[in-house]
């Protein structure tokens, strides 16, 4: 990494969205310091990034005191993006104590770093703060319907507490803060085994297995292609507007899980058999962002249609599966 100039810290930068964000920042000519514990990240995500001399990776867990390689750069850090947390229900529920500590203690450590460095701080929060929503589509003013005792609470309540802390730092003038509430995002660099609907369905379709529909498939989600999500995060971070409040970043095109299968069938070009599985506890029945705030204040609107985003994602999964097979055969 070059020795002078501003640094952008991306916590969770080896993960799915984080790796795309690092790539976009590097393409803008920035120096990027990536902090990740590699708990749910794919090591392969780092390969392209490490080709840049302006990229540096530090392996560390934000629930622990930040390492010297980060604290020693306090004078240079101008932006801090916090994307560090397992984000798919299967993965964040695998170690719920670590999940809530990552959200709360990890965000606290990074907010202190923002205060000490004077860096602007962006928290990636989540549509899960709305829980199983009673207001539809979800506007940022909706306060949500979250169970604080259920299996999703470690993530939902963790992110809610992280938001609380971020806005308290902002209110008291300790840090310049932005908060993005990210809705379902998909694309290359996802983990194939993260248990999410898109990765499950693509892996099942490519393996000739039936697609597992949880419940009756009538629940809805709104899926945003990762490059659109990253564009929203970059715009939010660079917005001069300190009083935005939280901002929904998601694609407002809502569809049922059954309709998602129809779209995937059209992309793959053959019918996809399905099998029913029980609906997970506290699974939200519907989810769709109201993105008026992001559109009006950031000029952001996701542009990638689901069919083309899915086609790119299926092609990436096929390439990954091929290279995994080649590696295993060696
Ligand atoms: N889902 C499904 N089959 C799967 C995985 C998920 O039907 O193999 C459903 C899940 O119950 C939920 C939706 O798809 O209603 C999205 O689930 P995901 O885990 O991707 O993310 P969530 O939006 O629940 O965080």
Boltz pocket constraint, residues with backbone or C-beta under 6 A from the ligand:
constraints:
  - pocket:
      binder: B
      contacts: [[A, 87], [A, 88], [A, 89], [A, 184], [A, 195], [A, 196], [A, 197], [A, 198], [A, 200], [A, 201], [A, 212], [A, 213], [A, 214], [A, 215], [A, 219], [A, 220], [A, 221], [A, 257], [A, 279], [A, 280], [A, 283], [A, 284]]
      max_distance: 6.0
